[in-house]
Amino acid sequence: GLFNDFLKLASKFVRVETGVFQAHMEVELVNEGPVTILLDSNKKF
């Protein structure tokens, strides 16, 4: 299908891994760059 074709194409350029939706996974994350800040005037901080 379309998704599998996309995976094949993407895997030519970057490492691609697949898994099960909502499965328990261990991930590694590095935060660099801009941040997103939510400002809601209806909330009391």
PDB file of N, CA, C and O in Angstrom:
ATOM      1  N   GLY A   1       0.819  -1.189   0.000  1.00  0.00           N
ATOM      2  CA  GLY A   1       0.000   0.000   0.000  1.00  0.00           C
ATOM      3  C   GLY A   1       0.863   1.252   0.000  1.00  0.00           C
ATOM      4  O   GLY A   1       2.091   1.190  -0.059  1.00  0.00           O
ATOM      5  N   LEU A   2       0.200   2.359   0.066  1.00  0.00           N
ATOM      6  CA  LEU A   2       0.850   3.661   0.017  1.00  0.00           C
ATOM      7  C   LEU A   2       1.848   3.843   1.154  1.00  0.00           C
ATOM      8  O   LEU A   2       2.949   4.350   0.936  1.00  0.00           O
ATOM      9  N   PHE A   3       1.475   3.435   2.365  1.00  0.00           N
ATOM     10  CA  PHE A   3       2.366   3.594   3.517  1.00  0.00           C
ATOM     11  C   PHE A   3       3.640   2.780   3.335  1.00  0.00           C
ATOM     12  O   PHE A   3       4.734   3.279   3.600  1.00  0.00           O
ATOM     13  N   ASN A   4       3.514   1.545   2.892  1.00  0.00           N
ATOM     14  CA  ASN A   4       4.697   0.699   2.681  1.00  0.00           C
ATOM     15  C   ASN A   4       5.593   1.258   1.578  1.00  0.00           C
ATOM     16  O   ASN A   4       6.818   1.176   1.669  1.00  0.00           O
ATOM     17  N   ASP A   5       4.986   1.823   0.539  1.00  0.00           N
ATOM     18  CA  ASP A   5       5.770   2.454  -0.523  1.00  0.00           C
ATOM     19  C   ASP A   5       6.543   3.651   0.024  1.00  0.00           C
ATOM     20  O   ASP A   5       7.703   3.867  -0.329  1.00  0.00           O
ATOM     21  N   PHE A   6       5.887   4.429   0.890  1.00  0.00           N
ATOM     22  CA  PHE A   6       6.555   5.561   1.519  1.00  0.00           C
ATOM     23  C   PHE A   6       7.737   5.092   2.361  1.00  0.00           C
ATOM     24  O   PHE A   6       8.806   5.700   2.322  1.00  0.00           O
ATOM     25  N   LEU A   7       7.550   4.009   3.127  1.00  0.00           N
ATOM     26  CA  LEU A   7       8.633   3.479   3.956  1.00  0.00           C
ATOM     27  C   LEU A   7       9.826   3.059   3.108  1.00  0.00           C
ATOM     28  O   LEU A   7      10.972   3.336   3.464  1.00  0.00           O
ATOM     29  N   LYS A   8       9.564   2.396   1.994  1.00  0.00           N
ATOM     30  CA  LYS A   8      10.648   1.968   1.105  1.00  0.00           C
ATOM     31  C   LYS A   8      11.424   3.166   0.576  1.00  0.00           C
ATOM     32  O   LYS A   8      12.655   3.154   0.553  1.00  0.00           O
ATOM     33  N   LEU A   9      10.706   4.195   0.154  1.00  0.00           N
ATOM     34  CA  LEU A   9      11.354   5.385  -0.385  1.00  0.00           C
ATOM     35  C   LEU A   9      12.145   6.112   0.702  1.00  0.00           C
ATOM     36  O   LEU A   9      13.293   6.501   0.483  1.00  0.00           O
ATOM     37  N   ALA A  10      11.540   6.293   1.860  1.00  0.00           N
ATOM     38  CA  ALA A  10      12.205   7.009   2.949  1.00  0.00           C
ATOM     39  C   ALA A  10      13.449   6.268   3.421  1.00  0.00           C
ATOM     40  O   ALA A  10      14.441   6.894   3.794  1.00  0.00           O
ATOM     41  N   SER A  11      13.401   4.936   3.408  1.00  0.00           N
ATOM     42  CA  SER A  11      14.531   4.152   3.916  1.00  0.00           C
ATOM     43  C   SER A  11      15.766   4.267   3.024  1.00  0.00           C
ATOM     44  O   SER A  11      16.857   3.868   3.430  1.00  0.00           O
ATOM     45  N   LYS A  12      15.611   4.799   1.830  1.00  0.00           N
ATOM     46  CA  LYS A  12      16.771   5.034   0.971  1.00  0.00           C
ATOM     47  C   LYS A  12      17.592   6.227   1.454  1.00  0.00           C
ATOM     48  O   LYS A  12      18.763   6.366   1.098  1.00  0.00           O
ATOM     49  N   PHE A  13      16.975   7.089   2.266  1.00  0.00           N
ATOM     50  CA  PHE A  13      17.625   8.330   2.686  1.00  0.00           C
ATOM     51  C   PHE A  13      17.893   8.404   4.188  1.00  0.00           C
ATOM     52  O   PHE A  13      18.863   9.032   4.610  1.00  0.00           O
ATOM     53  N   VAL A  14      17.049   7.772   4.992  1.00  0.00           N
ATOM     54  CA  VAL A  14      17.200   7.800   6.453  1.00  0.00           C
ATOM     55  C   VAL A  14      16.883   6.432   7.017  1.00  0.00           C
ATOM     56  O   VAL A  14      16.255   5.606   6.354  1.00  0.00           O
ATOM     57  N   ARG A  15      17.324   6.193   8.258  1.00  0.00           N
ATOM     58  CA  ARG A  15      17.002   4.924   8.920  1.00  0.00           C
ATOM     59  C   ARG A  15      15.519   4.926   9.292  1.00  0.00           C
ATOM     60  O   ARG A  15      15.036   5.861   9.928  1.00  0.00           O
ATOM     61  N   VAL A  16      14.818   3.899   8.900  1.00  0.00           N
ATOM     62  CA  VAL A  16      13.381   3.792   9.145  1.00  0.00           C
ATOM     63  C   VAL A  16      13.114   2.526   9.939  1.00  0.00           C
ATOM     64  O   VAL A  16      13.605   1.451   9.597  1.00  0.00           O
ATOM     65  N   GLU A  17      12.333   2.660  10.999  1.00  0.00           N
ATOM     66  CA  GLU A  17      11.906   1.500  11.768  1.00  0.00           C
ATOM     67  C   GLU A  17      10.397   1.560  11.913  1.00  0.00           C
ATOM     68  O   GLU A  17       9.814   2.642  11.982  1.00  0.00           O
ATOM     69  N   THR A  18       9.773   0.405  11.958  1.00  0.00           N
ATOM     70  CA  THR A  18       8.324   0.349  12.126  1.00  0.00           C
ATOM     71  C   THR A  18       8.002  -0.423  13.396  1.00  0.00           C
ATOM     72  O   THR A  18       8.846  -1.137  13.937  1.00  0.00           O
ATOM     73  N   GLY A  19       6.793  -0.271  13.853  1.00  0.00           N
ATOM     74  CA  GLY A  19       6.385  -0.955  15.075  1.00  0.00           C
ATOM     75  C   GLY A  19       4.876  -1.088  15.127  1.00  0.00           C
ATOM     76  O   GLY A  19       4.182  -0.939  14.121  1.00  0.00           O
ATOM     77  N   VAL A  20       4.390  -1.368  16.312  1.00  0.00           N
ATOM     78  CA  VAL A  20       2.961  -1.560  16.535  1.00  0.00           C
ATOM     79  C   VAL A  20       2.399  -0.276  17.133  1.00  0.00           C
ATOM     80  O   VAL A  20       2.993   0.290  18.050  1.00  0.00           O
ATOM     81  N   PHE A  21       1.262   0.187  16.623  1.00  0.00           N
ATOM     82  CA  PHE A  21       0.626   1.402  17.124  1.00  0.00           C
ATOM     83  C   PHE A  21       0.275   1.245  18.596  1.00  0.00           C
ATOM     84  O   PHE A  21      -0.301   0.233  18.996  1.00  0.00           O
ATOM     85  N   GLN A  22       0.614   2.228  19.391  1.00  0.00           N
ATOM     86  CA  GLN A  22       0.380   2.286  20.834  1.00  0.00           C
ATOM     87  C   GLN A  22       1.143   1.218  21.610  1.00  0.00           C
ATOM     88  O   GLN A  22       0.763   0.883  22.733  1.00  0.00           O
ATOM     89  N   ALA A  23       2.197   0.688  21.037  1.00  0.00           N
ATOM     90  CA  ALA A  23       3.017  -0.293  21.744  1.00  0.00           C
ATOM     91  C   ALA A  23       3.921   0.437  22.732  1.00  0.00           C
ATOM     92  O   ALA A  23       4.220   1.617  22.550  1.00  0.00           O
ATOM     93  N   HIS A  24       4.349  -0.254  23.762  1.00  0.00           N
ATOM     94  CA  HIS A  24       5.294   0.318  24.720  1.00  0.00           C
ATOM     95  C   HIS A  24       6.661   0.390  24.049  1.00  0.00           C
ATOM     96  O   HIS A  24       7.173  -0.617  23.562  1.00  0.00           O
ATOM     97  N   MET A  25       7.251   1.586  24.026  1.00  0.00           N
ATOM     98  CA  MET A  25       8.532   1.760  23.359  1.00  0.00           C
ATOM     99  C   MET A  25       9.460   2.581  24.234  1.00  0.00           C
ATOM    100  O   MET A  25       9.009   3.400  25.035  1.00  0.00           O
ATOM    101  N   GLU A  26      10.747   2.361  24.079  1.00  0.00           N
ATOM    102  CA  GLU A  26      11.754   3.206  24.696  1.00  0.00           C
ATOM    103  C   GLU A  26      12.292   4.116  23.606  1.00  0.00           C
ATOM    104  O   GLU A  26      12.706   3.650  22.545  1.00  0.00           O
ATOM    105  N   VAL A  27      12.286   5.415  23.871  1.00  0.00           N
ATOM    106  CA  VAL A  27      12.759   6.377  22.885  1.00  0.00           C
ATOM    107  C   VAL A  27      13.843   7.246  23.499  1.00  0.00           C
ATOM    108  O   VAL A  27      13.910   7.414  24.716  1.00  0.00           O
ATOM    109  N   GLU A  28      14.681   7.788  22.649  1.00  0.00           N
ATOM    110  CA  GLU A  28      15.720   8.720  23.071  1.00  0.00           C
ATOM    111  C   GLU A  28      15.418  10.055  22.423  1.00  0.00           C
ATOM    112  O   GLU A  28      15.129  10.116  21.228  1.00  0.00           O
ATOM    113  N   LEU A  29      15.482  11.131  23.204  1.00  0.00           N
ATOM    114  CA  LEU A  29      15.084  12.446  22.710  1.00  0.00           C
ATOM    115  C   LEU A  29      16.115  13.486  23.107  1.00  0.00           C
ATOM    116  O   LEU A  29      16.577  13.516  24.247  1.00  0.00           O
ATOM    117  N   VAL A  30      16.469  14.337  22.159  1.00  0.00           N
ATOM    118  CA  VAL A  30      17.349  15.467  22.434  1.00  0.00           C
ATOM    119  C   VAL A  30      16.596  16.723  22.028  1.00  0.00           C
ATOM    120  O   VAL A  30      16.229  16.883  20.864  1.00  0.00           O
ATOM    121  N   ASN A  31      16.367  17.610  22.983  1.00  0.00           N
ATOM    122  CA  ASN A  31      15.674  18.864  22.691  1.00  0.00           C
ATOM    123  C   ASN A  31      16.690  19.963  22.446  1.00  0.00           C
ATOM    124  O   ASN A  31      17.410  20.369  23.358  1.00  0.00           O
ATOM    125  N   GLU A  32      16.745  20.437  21.225  1.00  0.00           N
ATOM    126  CA  GLU A  32      17.575  21.581  20.874  1.00  0.00           C
ATOM    127  C   GLU A  32      16.735  22.507  20.022  1.00  0.00           C
ATOM    128  O   GLU A  32      16.001  22.061  19.140  1.00  0.00           O
ATOM    129  N   GLY A  33      16.841  23.783  20.284  1.00  0.00           N
ATOM    130  CA  GLY A  33      16.141  24.727  19.435  1.00  0.00           C
ATOM    131  C   GLY A  33      14.996  25.409  20.142  1.00  0.00           C
ATOM    132  O   GLY A  33      14.907  25.396  21.369  1.00  0.00           O
ATOM    133  N   PRO A  34      14.113  26.010  19.352  1.00  0.00           N
ATOM    134  CA  PRO A  34      12.996  26.777  19.916  1.00  0.00           C
ATOM    135  C   PRO A  34      12.087  25.903  20.782  1.00  0.00           C
ATOM    136  O   PRO A  34      12.031  24.683  20.632  1.00  0.00           O
ATOM    137  N   VAL A  35      11.398  26.555  21.669  1.00  0.00           N
ATOM    138  CA  VAL A  35      10.435  25.857  22.517  1.00  0.00           C
ATOM    139  C   VAL A  35       9.044  26.389  22.223  1.00  0.00           C
ATOM    140  O   VAL A  35       8.891  27.506  21.728  1.00  0.00           O
ATOM    141  N   THR A  36       8.046  25.599  22.525  1.00  0.00           N
ATOM    142  CA  THR A  36       6.664  26.022  22.386  1.00  0.00           C
ATOM    143  C   THR A  36       6.118  26.297  23.776  1.00  0.00           C
ATOM    144  O   THR A  36       6.220  25.454  24.667  1.00  0.00           O
ATOM    145  N   ILE A  37       5.544  27.466  23.959  1.00  0.00           N
ATOM    146  CA  ILE A  37       4.982  27.843  25.251  1.00  0.00           C
ATOM    147  C   ILE A  37       3.502  28.133  25.054  1.00  0.00           C
ATOM    148  O   ILE A  37       3.130  28.933  24.195  1.00  0.00           O
ATOM    149  N   LEU A  38       2.663  27.486  25.845  1.00  0.00           N
ATOM    150  CA  LEU A  38       1.220  27.698  25.777  1.00  0.00           C
ATOM    151  C   LEU A  38       0.838  28.769  26.784  1.00  0.00           C
ATOM    152  O   LEU A  38       1.076  28.613  27.981  1.00  0.00           O
ATOM    153  N   LEU A  39       0.249  29.849  26.307  1.00  0.00           N
ATOM    154  CA  LEU A  39      -0.257  30.900  27.183  1.00  0.00           C
ATOM    155  C   LEU A  39      -1.765  30.932  27.044  1.00  0.00           C
ATOM    156  O   LEU A  39      -2.289  31.165  25.955  1.00  0.00           O
ATOM    157  N   ASP A  40      -2.462  30.700  28.139  1.00  0.00           N
ATOM    158  CA  ASP A  40      -3.920  30.699  28.137  1.00  0.00           C
ATOM    159  C   ASP A  40      -4.379  31.599  29.273  1.00  0.00           C
ATOM    160  O   ASP A  40      -4.206  31.259  30.443  1.00  0.00           O
ATOM    161  N   SER A  41      -4.958  32.739  28.940  1.00  0.00           N
ATOM    162  CA  SER A  41      -5.321  33.720  29.964  1.00  0.00           C
ATOM    163  C   SER A  41      -6.438  33.236  30.881  1.00  0.00           C
ATOM    164  O   SER A  41      -6.660  33.825  31.939  1.00  0.00           O
ATOM    165  N   ASN A  42      -7.143  32.178  30.499  1.00  0.00           N
ATOM    166  CA  ASN A  42      -8.208  31.638  31.346  1.00  0.00           C
ATOM    167  C   ASN A  42      -7.664  30.748  32.452  1.00  0.00           C
ATOM    168  O   ASN A  42      -8.388  30.431  33.396  1.00  0.00           O
ATOM    169  N   LYS A  43      -6.415  30.341  32.354  1.00  0.00           N
ATOM    170  CA  LYS A  43      -5.824  29.479  33.372  1.00  0.00           C
ATOM    171  C   LYS A  43      -5.151  30.328  34.437  1.00  0.00           C
ATOM    172  O   LYS A  43      -4.605  31.392  34.144  1.00  0.00           O
ATOM    173  N   LYS A  44      -5.194  29.851  35.669  1.00  0.00           N
ATOM    174  CA  LYS A  44      -4.526  30.536  36.771  1.00  0.00           C
ATOM    175  C   LYS A  44      -3.274  29.751  37.128  1.00  0.00           C
ATOM    176  O   LYS A  44      -3.356  28.566  37.448  1.00  0.00           O
ATOM    177  N   PHE A  45      -2.128  30.396  37.076  1.00  0.00           N
ATOM    178  CA  PHE A  45      -0.865  29.730  37.355  1.00  0.00           C
ATOM    179  C   PHE A  45      -0.411  30.028  38.752  1.00  0.00           C
ATOM    180  O   PHE A  45       0.642  29.551  39.174  1.00  0.00           O
TER     181      PHE A  45
END
